[in-house]
Amino acid sequence: MKKYKKILLIGGEGYVGSVVKNYFLAKNFYVDSIDCLLYENETSVISNNSENYNFKYGELSQIDKITKINDYDLIILFAGLVGDPVVRKYSKLSTKINVYDIQNIIIFLSKKYKNNFFFISTCSNYGLMQNNDRANEDFNLNPISNYAKAKVSAEKLIMNTKNNASYKPTIFRFATAFGISPRMRFDLTLNQFVLDIYNNIPLEIYDPDTWRPYCHVQDFAQILYQTYKLNYKKRYFEIFNAGFNNNHSTKRELVYKIVKLLNTDMKNIKFINKKGSDQRNYKVDFSKINEKVLLKQKFTIKKGITELKKYLDNNIFKNYSINSNKGNFKVIRKVR
Ligand SMILES: NC(=O)c1ccc[n+]([C@@H]2O[C@H](COP(=O)([O-])OP(=O)(O)OC[C@H]3O[C@@H](n4cnc5c(N)ncnc54)[C@H](O)[C@@H]3O)[C@@H](O)[C@H]2O)c1
């Protein structure tokens, strides 16, 4: 009988994790997922009944009690409070999870775990940049939010474990995600713009000319899988920006594209030329991952908008914006 590899996703029922879970299952991996279902995201758990998938309810900080880490060939850490709004709203909890629990698990894995470890970080680490620059992995980090500051600290900690490491870590700085997932998020720029413009909900857009790179969740899954397939020496203690150079946009250009593809107008859309609470502005150089790893981009921004439109046309996600990381608290329509 063929022996399949076993992987563990921590935070595997989240927006990105649940897509990655399905991707690795389709590649015949055994997938264990640990998640405390912060957003009542059980839909992600029940959306998959593969016998190679095993869900374990639990907290990141309890991982040594829930599972045997050395059973896994790869552990991917997605868990945390994700995005600035939720981190600001739950600042104590986010310090506990994003700073202390994550740092503890990194130290634990660095000493006790012998295999591959992928840490999911963010391009938000680049924060505020001048328009002509493009950040490669060596570019100065300038995190603005506590969310990104915690990621930068976790990255530094991982890199500092190098001289005394039992594990084989790789760090991925993800672009901003978009696309369909079993645990859908509509608080992400592209997804939210499409939903609101589709539903004719008034949209106020601050800092409309700031740049951001975007990447589809399916493409993230592909990036993780293909990087895993590399000889580990090519990814050992490496940092990769994860995304594609052709998927950059300002918010303003993004809106124009959506309006055109949805065949609608700008009536309910207001660009506000004032600084909002999220002034991130960065263009990222994704050459390293695209040169080292065999990737075939599946989704441009345009294709992602068309995909979302198809789901909305079929009445899926009709009233979905409440089920996001702005979540169980009041939905804020302003995109800052
Ligand atoms: N979505 C994006 O645009 C984006 C961009 C860059 C980086 N990332 C990174 O990708 C990862 C996944 O993001 P996402 O969009 O899927 O977020 P998400 O909020 O949908 O998923 C996070 C998951 O972690 C779980 N979780 C949170 N705290 C936990 C804990 N203490 N113990 C166990 N489970 C816990 C939640 O229940 C949730 O299922 C995060 O590390 C995030 O920083 C995401």
The ligand as a Gaussian input file, in Angstrom:
#p B3LYP/6-31G(d) Opt

LIG

0 1
 N       -6.196000      36.615000       4.242000
 C       -5.212000      37.404000       3.836000
 O       -5.385000      38.323000       2.994000
 C       -3.827000      37.187000       4.367000
 C       -2.789000      37.987000       3.848000
 C       -1.512000      37.821000       4.367000
 C       -1.262000      36.860000       5.337000
 N       -2.299000      36.103000       5.810000
 C       -2.004000      35.112000       6.852000
 O       -2.608000      33.881000       6.475000
 C       -3.046000      33.191000       7.650000
 C       -4.507000      32.791000       7.495000
 O       -5.329000      33.954000       7.303000
 P       -6.879000      33.805000       7.024000
 O       -7.283000      34.906000       6.112000
 O       -7.172000      32.408000       6.648000
 O       -7.490000      34.141000       8.458000
 P       -8.727000      33.456000       9.217000
 O       -9.055000      34.366000      10.351000
 O       -9.781000      33.102000       8.260000
 O       -8.097000      32.107000       9.767000
 C       -7.429000      31.969000      10.998000
 C       -7.896000      30.661000      11.614000
 O       -7.145000      30.470000      12.813000
 C       -8.036000      30.055000      13.826000
 N       -7.452000      30.462000      15.103000
 C       -7.268000      31.724000      15.549000
 N       -6.676000      31.703000      16.743000
 C       -6.478000      30.399000      17.058000
 C       -5.897000      29.739000      18.174000
 N       -5.403000      30.417000      19.224000
 N       -5.844000      28.386000      18.176000
 C       -6.345000      27.676000      17.123000
 N       -6.909000      28.253000      16.047000
 C       -6.955000      29.603000      16.010000
 C       -9.367000      30.741000      13.518000
 O      -10.449000      30.043000      14.099000
 C       -9.364000      30.684000      12.001000
 O       -9.997000      29.502000      11.533000
 C       -2.803000      34.131000       8.821000
 O       -1.598000      33.777000       9.474000
 C       -2.659000      35.495000       8.161000
 O       -1.862000      36.370000       8.906000
 C       -3.572000      36.251000       5.333000

